[in-house]
Amino acid sequence: MKRETFLEFRILQKRGIAGERLGEIETPHGKFRTPVFMPVGTQGSVKAVSPDELRQTGAEIILSNTYHLYLRPGHKLIERLGGLHRFMGWDGPILTDSGGFQVYSLAKLRNISEEGVVFQSHLDGSRHSLGPEQAMDIQQALGSDIVMCFDECVSYPAEYKYVERSVQLTSRWAERCRKHLNSPAQALFGIVQGGTYRDLREKSAQYLVGLGFDGYALGGLAVGEDRETRLRVIRETVQMLPEDKPVYLMGVGAPEDLVESVGLGVDMFDCVMPTRNARNGTLFTTRGRITIKNARYVDDERPVDGQCDCYTCTHFSRAYLRHLFLARELLAYRLNTIHNLRYYMRLILGLRNAIEDGGLDAFKKTFYEMRAENELE
């Protein structure tokens, strides 16, 4: 049975056998175009930048996390203060992850059962329980535009039998999420699991499609598998999903992953790579990555990327950015983050334009040729 929500997904253009496409998603807090990259604002903040600076990079939608906001400052506090949009000063669309991945990756001790997960907080060791109904209640209190089902993320590699049981559990949790969420202002996405096993991915997808969600996500990837395996799973799974619903690839976000996955029909992406790498001094450019602390940049007057129009590249040299980073000046993290986010937004814009013009293959060819030259490093 179809959920009645305010979310509307329109396919504006589709080209190619693989399924690359242009789309638009309308939410109560505005529209955004697809393919889209969502900067990660885990704790209600995209690290080191303000909402205004985020908008200037071209961001249209951001991601925040249920697990982190539940632990600190608490979803009930955020609800009392007007919801997450008002709390963090971001008036555009927000997607909230369910917290399943964070329980998998951060919780010190966890016990998984039919009811959900009992875990110890990574902050202070306190014990908590989180299940499908609680995940829905928390996300409803936050007021996000797109809500994710609670799921179990399986590590890689994992035995077939374990992944099979996990898929069955995640499917039952998804049904409970769908029954429990009663906010028509919030769209609900199901998460396809199944590890690297094609038949288990297919079982997961079929069950979720039968329940009827507003969109579908590919979970359980970028957890240790090689890129060739990851692309195979993406290609196979996208073809199992309905064409009239948005497809979201969770947590997979290297530039190469975006370029390849857009060509396979993925509409939405998120990843901490641009912000985390910025804080570690790694900057993305059209010719690959550079490590700004390297001695070769000590007197380099050039911008990080001569093709970039961001605030960082139009005002500062690599030499200055290197100085800031080595001096541990806070401005280093802000300027690096602005550049990396703008790089990602420009990459997505380039992919959209290539699809519109029917030139995705040519775009990919140029993308890889520029990296092969590797002139910056």
DRENSEZA-167285 format. One line per field, with one value per residue (C-alpha): residue number from 0; residue in one letter; chain; y, x, z. Coordinates in nm, 3 decimals. Layout:
<gupas>
num c(NUM | ...)
residuo c(A | ...)
cadena c(A | ...)
y c(Y | ...)
x c(X | ...)
z c(Z | ...)
</gupas>
This chain:
<gupas>
num c(0 | 1 | 2 | 3 | 4 | 5 | 6 | 7 | 8 | 9 | 10 | 11 | 12 | 13 | 14 | 15 | 16 | 17 | 18 | 19 | 20 | 21 | 22 | 23 | 24 | 25 | 26 | 27 | 28 | 29 | 30 | 31 | 32 | 33 | 34 | 35 | 36 | 37 | 38 | 39 | 40 | 41 | 42 | 43 | 44 | 45 | 46 | 47 | 48 | 49 | 50 | 51 | 52 | 53 | 54 | 55 | 56 | 57 | 58 | 59 | 60 | 61 | 62 | 63 | 64 | 65 | 66 | 67 | 68 | 69 | 70 | 71 | 72 | 73 | 74 | 75 | 76 | 77 | 78 | 79 | 80 | 81 | 82 | 83 | 84 | 85 | 86 | 87 | 88 | 89 | 90 | 91 | 92 | 93 | 94 | 95 | 96 | 97 | 98 | 99 | 100 | 101 | 102 | 103 | 104 | 105 | 106 | 107 | 108 | 109 | 110 | 111 | 112 | 113 | 114 | 115 | 116 | 117 | 118 | 119 | 120 | 121 | 122 | 123 | 124 | 125 | 126 | 127 | 128 | 129 | 130 | 131 | 132 | 133 | 134 | 135 | 136 | 137 | 138 | 139 | 140 | 141 | 142 | 143 | 144 | 145 | 146 | 147 | 148 | 149 | 150 | 151 | 152 | 153 | 154 | 155 | 156 | 157 | 158 | 159 | 160 | 161 | 162 | 163 | 164 | 165 | 166 | 167 | 168 | 169 | 170 | 171 | 172 | 173 | 174 | 175 | 176 | 177 | 178 | 179 | 180 | 181 | 182 | 183 | 184 | 185 | 186 | 187 | 188 | 189 | 190 | 191 | 192 | 193 | 194 | 195 | 196 | 197 | 198 | 199 | 200 | 201 | 202 | 203 | 204 | 205 | 206 | 207 | 208 | 209 | 210 | 211 | 212 | 213 | 214 | 215 | 216 | 217 | 218 | 219 | 220 | 221 | 222 | 223 | 224 | 225 | 226 | 227 | 228 | 229 | 230 | 231 | 232 | 233 | 234 | 235 | 236 | 237 | 238 | 239 | 240 | 241 | 242 | 243 | 244 | 245 | 246 | 247 | 248 | 249 | 250 | 251 | 252 | 253 | 254 | 255 | 256 | 257 | 258 | 259 | 260 | 261 | 262 | 263 | 264 | 265 | 266 | 267 | 268 | 269 | 270 | 271 | 272 | 273 | 274 | 275 | 276 | 277 | 278 | 279 | 280 | 281 | 282 | 283 | 284 | 285 | 286 | 287 | 288 | 289 | 290 | 291 | 292 | 293 | 294 | 295 | 296 | 297 | 298 | 299 | 300 | 301 | 302 | 303 | 304 | 305 | 306 | 307 | 308 | 309 | 310 | 311 | 312 | 313 | 314 | 315 | 316 | 317 | 318 | 319 | 320 | 321 | 322 | 323 | 324 | 325 | 326 | 327 | 328 | 329 | 330 | 331 | 332 | 333 | 334 | 335 | 336 | 337 | 338 | 339 | 340 | 341 | 342 | 343 | 344 | 345 | 346 | 347 | 348 | 349 | 350 | 351 | 352 | 353 | 354 | 355 | 356 | 357 | 358 | 359 | 360 | 361 | 362 | 363 | 364 | 365 | 366 | 367 | 368 | 369 | 370 | 371 | 372 | 373 | 374 | 375 | 376)
residuo c(M | K | R | E | T | F | L | E | F | R | I | L | Q | K | R | G | I | A | G | E | R | L | G | E | I | E | T | P | H | G | K | F | R | T | P | V | F | M | P | V | G | T | Q | G | S | V | K | A | V | S | P | D | E | L | R | Q | T | G | A | E | I | I | L | S | N | T | Y | H | L | Y | L | R | P | G | H | K | L | I | E | R | L | G | G | L | H | R | F | M | G | W | D | G | P | I | L | T | D | S | G | G | F | Q | V | Y | S | L | A | K | L | R | N | I | S | E | E | G | V | V | F | Q | S | H | L | D | G | S | R | H | S | L | G | P | E | Q | A | M | D | I | Q | Q | A | L | G | S | D | I | V | M | C | F | D | E | C | V | S | Y | P | A | E | Y | K | Y | V | E | R | S | V | Q | L | T | S | R | W | A | E | R | C | R | K | H | L | N | S | P | A | Q | A | L | F | G | I | V | Q | G | G | T | Y | R | D | L | R | E | K | S | A | Q | Y | L | V | G | L | G | F | D | G | Y | A | L | G | G | L | A | V | G | E | D | R | E | T | R | L | R | V | I | R | E | T | V | Q | M | L | P | E | D | K | P | V | Y | L | M | G | V | G | A | P | E | D | L | V | E | S | V | G | L | G | V | D | M | F | D | C | V | M | P | T | R | N | A | R | N | G | T | L | F | T | T | R | G | R | I | T | I | K | N | A | R | Y | V | D | D | E | R | P | V | D | G | Q | C | D | C | Y | T | C | T | H | F | S | R | A | Y | L | R | H | L | F | L | A | R | E | L | L | A | Y | R | L | N | T | I | H | N | L | R | Y | Y | M | R | L | I | L | G | L | R | N | A | I | E | D | G | G | L | D | A | F | K | K | T | F | Y | E | M | R | A | E | N | E | L | E)
cadena c(A | A | A | A | A | A | A | A | A | A | A | A | A | A | A | A | A | A | A | A | A | A | A | A | A | A | A | A | A | A | A | A | A | A | A | A | A | A | A | A | A | A | A | A | A | A | A | A | A | A | A | A | A | A | A | A | A | A | A | A | A | A | A | A | A | A | A | A | A | A | A | A | A | A | A | A | A | A | A | A | A | A | A | A | A | A | A | A | A | A | A | A | A | A | A | A | A | A | A | A | A | A | A | A | A | A | A | A | A | A | A | A | A | A | A | A | A | A | A | A | A | A | A | A | A | A | A | A | A | A | A | A | A | A | A | A | A | A | A | A | A | A | A | A | A | A | A | A | A | A | A | A | A | A | A | A | A | A | A | A | A | A | A | A | A | A | A | A | A | A | A | A | A | A | A | A | A | A | A | A | A | A | A | A | A | A | A | A | A | A | A | A | A | A | A | A | A | A | A | A | A | A | A | A | A | A | A | A | A | A | A | A | A | A | A | A | A | A | A | A | A | A | A | A | A | A | A | A | A | A | A | A | A | A | A | A | A | A | A | A | A | A | A | A | A | A | A | A | A | A | A | A | A | A | A | A | A | A | A | A | A | A | A | A | A | A | A | A | A | A | A | A | A | A | A | A | A | A | A | A | A | A | A | A | A | A | A | A | A | A | A | A | A | A | A | A | A | A | A | A | A | A | A | A | A | A | A | A | A | A | A | A | A | A | A | A | A | A | A | A | A | A | A | A | A | A | A | A | A | A | A | A | A | A | A | A | A | A | A | A | A | A | A | A | A | A | A | A | A | A | A | A | A | A | A | A | A | A | A | A | A | A | A | A | A | A | A | A | A | A | A | A | A | A | A | A | A)
y c(0.000 | 0.340 | 0.586 | 0.929 | 1.187 | 1.529 | 1.385 | 1.384 | 1.237 | 1.343 | 1.193 | 1.481 | 1.293 | 0.942 | 0.833 | 0.517 | 0.150 | 0.154 | 0.403 | 0.728 | 0.997 | 1.347 | 1.399 | 1.636 | 1.561 | 1.793 | 1.798 | 2.023 | 2.220 | 2.267 | 2.088 | 1.938 | 1.798 | 1.452 | 1.315 | 1.481 | 1.464 | 1.524 | 1.670 | 1.494 | 1.700 | 1.412 | 1.609 | 1.887 | 2.057 | 2.005 | 2.032 | 2.363 | 2.548 | 2.753 | 2.692 | 3.002 | 2.871 | 2.534 | 2.694 | 2.879 | 2.550 | 2.444 | 2.202 | 2.145 | 1.879 | 1.756 | 1.442 | 1.423 | 1.118 | 0.972 | 0.790 | 1.094 | 1.340 | 1.093 | 1.067 | 1.439 | 1.677 | 1.454 | 1.444 | 1.567 | 1.883 | 1.945 | 1.892 | 2.141 | 2.398 | 2.373 | 2.074 | 2.010 | 2.264 | 2.550 | 2.413 | 2.411 | 2.706 | 2.508 | 2.572 | 2.318 | 1.947 | 1.712 | 1.334 | 1.150 | 0.814 | 0.563 | 0.503 | 0.140 | 0.194 | 0.391 | 0.119 | -0.125 | 0.086 | 0.293 | 0.115 | -0.053 | -0.344 | -0.437 | -0.713 | -0.760 | -0.917 | -0.912 | -0.602 | -0.403 | -0.333 | -0.279 | -0.094 | 0.111 | 0.473 | 0.558 | 0.881 | 0.761 | 0.388 | 0.431 | 0.161 | 0.232 | 0.043 | 0.134 | -0.047 | 0.027 | 0.211 | 0.418 | 0.510 | 0.633 | 0.829 | 0.998 | 1.094 | 1.217 | 1.440 | 1.572 | 1.663 | 1.551 | 1.542 | 1.194 | 0.921 | 0.598 | 0.259 | 0.097 | -0.181 | -0.401 | -0.326 | -0.642 | -0.635 | -0.762 | -1.042 | -1.222 | -1.577 | -1.638 | -1.776 | -1.475 | -1.230 | -1.427 | -1.401 | -1.032 | -0.967 | -1.138 | -0.931 | -0.606 | -0.687 | -0.738 | -0.418 | -0.230 | -0.345 | -0.225 | 0.112 | 0.153 | 0.073 | 0.301 | 0.624 | 0.830 | 1.165 | 1.241 | 1.528 | 1.275 | 1.036 | 0.690 | 0.500 | 0.127 | -0.001 | -0.300 | -0.522 | -0.857 | -0.808 | -0.910 | -1.197 | -1.130 | -1.359 | -1.206 | -0.855 | -0.965 | -1.111 | -0.792 | -0.568 | -0.772 | -0.765 | -0.390 | -0.311 | -0.523 | -0.306 | 0.011 | 0.287 | 0.642 | 0.555 | 0.280 | 0.283 | 0.048 | -0.019 | -0.235 | -0.116 | 0.059 | -0.167 | -0.332 | -0.483 | -0.398 | -0.145 | -0.403 | -0.603 | -0.287 | -0.175 | -0.520 | -0.512 | -0.160 | -0.252 | -0.564 | -0.407 | -0.092 | -0.312 | -0.481 | -0.153 | 0.036 | 0.302 | 0.559 | 0.580 | 0.753 | 0.528 | 0.627 | 0.478 | 0.512 | 0.615 | 0.553 | 0.872 | 0.866 | 1.079 | 0.766 | 0.599 | 0.890 | 0.892 | 0.518 | 0.489 | 0.773 | 0.576 | 0.279 | 0.474 | 0.600 | 0.929 | 1.018 | 0.999 | 1.090 | 1.047 | 1.206 | 1.198 | 1.566 | 1.702 | 1.442 | 1.464 | 1.844 | 1.828 | 1.586 | 1.814 | 1.617 | 1.826 | 1.704 | 1.855 | 1.790 | 1.619 | 1.408 | 1.464 | 1.676 | 1.661 | 2.025 | 1.973 | 1.849 | 2.062 | 2.121 | 2.368 | 2.587 | 2.874 | 2.763 | 3.070 | 2.875 | 2.802 | 2.446 | 2.396 | 2.648 | 2.529 | 2.577 | 2.883 | 2.837 | 3.106 | 2.923 | 2.892 | 3.249 | 3.405 | 3.191 | 3.008 | 2.657 | 2.810 | 2.990 | 2.683 | 2.477 | 2.736 | 2.735 | 2.357 | 2.314 | 2.592 | 2.417 | 2.735 | 2.677 | 2.865 | 2.577 | 2.339 | 2.589 | 2.679 | 2.318 | 2.207 | 2.482 | 2.373 | 1.999 | 2.047 | 2.275 | 2.017 | 1.758 | 1.995 | 2.083 | 1.713 | 1.644 | 1.945 | 1.815 | 1.475 | 1.633 | 1.838 | 1.532 | 1.331 | 1.619 | 1.646 | 1.270 | 1.286 | 1.081 | 0.846 | 1.142 | 1.298 | 0.978 | 0.951 | 1.306 | 1.252 | 0.959 | 1.111 | 1.418 | 1.196 | 0.987 | 1.303 | 1.371 | 1.705 | 1.841 | 1.562)
x c(0.000 | 0.137 | 0.230 | 0.072 | 0.344 | 0.451 | 0.753 | 0.731 | 0.996 | 0.993 | 1.221 | 1.315 | 1.535 | 1.663 | 1.941 | 2.135 | 2.072 | 2.224 | 1.968 | 2.149 | 1.889 | 1.804 | 1.536 | 1.383 | 1.255 | 1.010 | 0.986 | 0.813 | 1.140 | 1.201 | 1.316 | 1.650 | 1.779 | 1.919 | 2.180 | 2.259 | 2.536 | 2.435 | 2.699 | 2.700 | 2.594 | 2.598 | 2.534 | 2.326 | 2.629 | 2.839 | 3.174 | 3.362 | 3.108 | 2.795 | 2.463 | 2.527 | 2.868 | 2.709 | 2.455 | 2.734 | 2.903 | 2.586 | 2.447 | 2.072 | 2.007 | 2.206 | 2.215 | 2.199 | 2.208 | 1.950 | 2.198 | 2.413 | 2.127 | 1.943 | 2.248 | 2.331 | 2.152 | 1.843 | 1.560 | 1.301 | 1.501 | 1.533 | 1.159 | 1.081 | 1.303 | 1.116 | 1.270 | 1.604 | 1.570 | 1.517 | 1.765 | 2.055 | 1.948 | 1.912 | 1.590 | 1.647 | 1.564 | 1.719 | 1.755 | 1.816 | 1.988 | 1.824 | 2.128 | 2.171 | 2.515 | 2.637 | 2.520 | 2.717 | 3.033 | 3.047 | 2.866 | 3.109 | 2.883 | 2.563 | 2.309 | 2.080 | 1.737 | 1.397 | 1.307 | 1.609 | 1.955 | 2.075 | 2.406 | 2.650 | 2.700 | 3.035 | 3.023 | 2.992 | 2.920 | 2.556 | 2.316 | 2.043 | 1.797 | 1.707 | 1.458 | 1.232 | 0.965 | 1.216 | 1.405 | 1.081 | 0.982 | 1.322 | 1.318 | 0.960 | 1.064 | 1.359 | 1.122 | 1.347 | 1.205 | 1.332 | 1.339 | 1.537 | 1.417 | 1.605 | 1.827 | 2.122 | 2.444 | 2.650 | 3.029 | 3.240 | 3.315 | 3.021 | 2.894 | 2.596 | 2.376 | 2.437 | 2.360 | 2.045 | 1.920 | 2.013 | 1.811 | 1.510 | 1.543 | 1.592 | 1.284 | 1.070 | 1.207 | 1.123 | 0.762 | 0.743 | 0.893 | 0.637 | 0.349 | 0.475 | 0.565 | 0.247 | 0.380 | 0.271 | 0.521 | 0.804 | 0.901 | 1.024 | 1.297 | 1.356 | 1.715 | 1.815 | 2.067 | 2.218 | 2.593 | 2.760 | 2.517 | 2.298 | 2.013 | 1.993 | 1.991 | 1.709 | 1.508 | 1.557 | 1.459 | 1.150 | 1.024 | 1.074 | 0.918 | 0.620 | 0.577 | 0.587 | 0.828 | 0.884 | 1.239 | 1.497 | 1.852 | 2.143 | 2.299 | 2.584 | 2.844 | 3.181 | 3.246 | 3.559 | 3.467 | 3.674 | 3.543 | 3.473 | 3.253 | 3.081 | 2.997 | 2.864 | 2.632 | 2.515 | 2.449 | 2.254 | 2.053 | 1.946 | 1.790 | 1.578 | 1.415 | 1.120 | 1.216 | 0.972 | 1.138 | 1.463 | 1.763 | 2.004 | 2.352 | 2.438 | 2.783 | 2.964 | 3.129 | 3.472 | 3.461 | 3.515 | 3.220 | 2.992 | 3.096 | 3.044 | 2.726 | 2.544 | 2.589 | 2.422 | 2.110 | 2.185 | 2.014 | 2.139 | 2.473 | 2.621 | 2.966 | 3.198 | 3.490 | 3.492 | 3.468 | 3.683 | 3.957 | 3.948 | 4.022 | 4.306 | 4.461 | 4.363 | 4.202 | 4.016 | 4.095 | 4.013 | 4.353 | 4.330 | 4.401 | 4.670 | 4.809 | 4.840 | 5.104 | 5.359 | 5.677 | 5.631 | 5.353 | 5.558 | 5.580 | 5.318 | 5.116 | 4.855 | 4.505 | 4.423 | 4.243 | 4.259 | 3.922 | 3.742 | 3.529 | 3.498 | 3.584 | 3.903 | 4.038 | 3.949 | 4.117 | 4.404 | 4.716 | 4.830 | 5.119 | 4.879 | 4.660 | 4.969 | 5.077 | 4.733 | 4.718 | 5.067 | 4.995 | 4.670 | 4.476 | 4.100 | 4.062 | 4.242 | 3.955 | 3.696 | 3.873 | 3.963 | 3.605 | 3.459 | 3.682 | 3.617 | 3.242 | 3.245 | 3.452 | 3.180 | 2.901 | 3.085 | 3.137 | 2.765 | 2.678 | 2.916 | 2.747 | 2.403 | 2.512 | 2.671 | 2.351 | 2.146 | 2.374 | 2.404 | 2.775 | 2.824 | 3.075 | 3.282 | 3.263 | 3.390 | 3.672 | 3.789 | 3.747 | 3.989 | 4.231 | 4.275 | 4.368 | 4.604 | 4.803 | 4.836 | 5.007 | 4.947 | 5.119)
z c(0.000 | -0.102 | 0.173 | 0.134 | 0.197 | 0.076 | -0.104 | -0.482 | -0.713 | -1.075 | -1.338 | -1.566 | -1.808 | -1.853 | -2.085 | -2.147 | -2.093 | -1.744 | -1.617 | -1.545 | -1.498 | -1.390 | -1.131 | -0.881 | -0.531 | -0.360 | 0.020 | 0.276 | 0.302 | -0.067 | -0.379 | -0.467 | -0.793 | -0.849 | -0.874 | -0.543 | -0.284 | 0.078 | 0.310 | 0.645 | 0.945 | 1.190 | 1.509 | 1.357 | 1.204 | 0.895 | 1.065 | 1.034 | 0.815 | 0.875 | 0.697 | 0.482 | 0.375 | 0.309 | 0.076 | -0.105 | -0.188 | -0.370 | -0.110 | -0.143 | 0.122 | 0.421 | 0.635 | 1.014 | 1.237 | 1.470 | 1.694 | 1.768 | 1.817 | 2.040 | 2.267 | 2.257 | 2.302 | 2.285 | 2.032 | 2.283 | 2.349 | 1.974 | 1.933 | 2.213 | 2.044 | 1.714 | 1.537 | 1.374 | 1.092 | 1.335 | 1.590 | 1.343 | 1.128 | 0.804 | 0.611 | 0.335 | 0.322 | 0.579 | 0.567 | 0.893 | 0.907 | 1.139 | 1.360 | 1.259 | 1.110 | 1.412 | 1.650 | 1.431 | 1.412 | 1.733 | 2.014 | 2.255 | 2.336 | 2.158 | 2.173 | 1.872 | 1.916 | 1.752 | 1.951 | 1.842 | 1.977 | 2.333 | 2.328 | 2.530 | 2.431 | 2.277 | 2.480 | 2.839 | 2.834 | 2.940 | 2.823 | 2.569 | 2.354 | 1.999 | 1.779 | 1.482 | 1.679 | 1.878 | 1.560 | 1.405 | 1.717 | 1.733 | 1.365 | 1.390 | 1.682 | 1.481 | 1.195 | 0.910 | 0.559 | 0.475 | 0.741 | 0.712 | 0.837 | 1.122 | 0.990 | 1.076 | 0.892 | 0.847 | 0.843 | 0.554 | 0.505 | 0.664 | 0.641 | 0.414 | 0.692 | 0.915 | 0.634 | 0.552 | 0.911 | 0.913 | 0.596 | 0.749 | 1.067 | 0.876 | 0.667 | 0.977 | 1.127 | 0.806 | 0.827 | 1.185 | 1.086 | 0.812 | 1.044 | 1.321 | 1.138 | 1.113 | 0.994 | 0.634 | 0.627 | 0.637 | 0.358 | 0.459 | 0.276 | 0.307 | 0.319 | 0.105 | 0.279 | 0.185 | 0.189 | -0.136 | -0.202 | -0.505 | -0.403 | -0.055 | -0.200 | -0.426 | -0.138 | 0.062 | -0.230 | -0.317 | 0.041 | 0.076 | -0.261 | -0.156 | 0.154 | -0.054 | 0.050 | -0.076 | -0.179 | -0.145 | -0.014 | -0.067 | 0.273 | 0.394 | 0.143 | 0.186 | 0.486 | 0.350 | 0.015 | -0.295 | -0.547 | -0.819 | -0.582 | -0.462 | -0.816 | -0.900 | -0.599 | -0.687 | -1.050 | -0.958 | -0.676 | -0.862 | -1.127 | -0.858 | -0.754 | -0.908 | -1.161 | -1.023 | -0.680 | -0.579 | -0.515 | -0.237 | -0.198 | 0.170 | 0.288 | -0.042 | -0.157 | -0.317 | -0.634 | -0.843 | -0.668 | -0.755 | -1.120 | -1.161 | -0.954 | -1.126 | -1.445 | -1.275 | -1.183 | -0.830 | -0.741 | -0.392 | -0.210 | 0.126 | 0.275 | 0.532 | 0.286 | 0.183 | 0.537 | 0.713 | 0.451 | 0.476 | 0.847 | 0.778 | 0.516 | 0.204 | -0.068 | -0.376 | -0.715 | -1.078 | -1.108 | -0.796 | -0.429 | -0.274 | 0.079 | 0.174 | 0.447 | 0.191 | 0.170 | -0.202 | -0.124 | 0.113 | -0.139 | -0.393 | -0.496 | -0.692 | -0.564 | -0.464 | -0.797 | -1.079 | -1.207 | -0.875 | -0.802 | -0.425 | -0.168 | -0.072 | -0.425 | -0.524 | -0.219 | -0.090 | -0.205 | -0.129 | 0.063 | 0.296 | 0.343 | 0.425 | 0.682 | 0.846 | 0.859 | 1.009 | 1.259 | 1.351 | 1.292 | 1.301 | 0.974 | 0.801 | 0.869 | 0.752 | 0.426 | 0.347 | 0.410 | 0.193 | -0.093 | -0.062 | -0.041 | -0.342 | -0.531 | -0.465 | -0.568 | -0.888 | -0.959 | -0.916 | -1.135 | -1.401 | -1.388 | -1.421 | -1.722 | -1.882 | -1.847 | -1.986 | -2.289 | -2.338 | -2.270 | -1.954 | -2.118 | -2.237 | -1.890 | -1.728 | -1.981 | -1.908 | -1.533 | -1.532 | -1.783 | -1.563 | -1.270 | -1.477 | -1.563 | -1.191 | -1.250 | -0.900 | -0.709)
</gupas>
